[in-house]
Amino acid sequence: MANTKSAIKNHRKTIKRTLHNRSRKSRIKTLAKNVQKLAADGSDKAALKQAAIAFISAMDKAAKTKLVHVNKANRAKASVAKYVIG
């Protein structure tokens, strides 16, 4: 356990950040699953486009704050774009 005041505070901050980041990563995974499901169904193109936009936006925000690596975000966005375009 932490011994100094600053270490105790850093521990509190780490716990808070971990919870925040975990929820954001979970949201990204949920959005990705929604896009995959809509792409597999193939019937509703408008819903697929809206889901793709939401996923791409979330990935951009996550990459901007370094929650995910920039290249990983770019790969994910490119694969989603294939569903929408093709």
Stockholm file with secondary structure:
# STOCKHOLM 1.0

chainA/1-86         MANTKSAIKNHRKTIKRTLHNRSRKSRIKTLAKNVQKLAADGSDKAALKQAAIAFISAMDKAAKTKLVHVNKANRAKASVAKYVIG
#=GR chainA/1-86 SS CCCSHHHHHHHHHHHHHHHHHHHHHHHHHHHHHHHHHHHHHCSCHHHHHHHHHHHHHHHHHHHHTTSSCHHHHHHHHHHHHHHHHC
#=GC SS_cons        CCCSHHHHHHHHHHHHHHHHHHHHHHHHHHHHHHHHHHHHHCSCHHHHHHHHHHHHHHHHHHHHTTSSCHHHHHHHHHHHHHHHHC
//
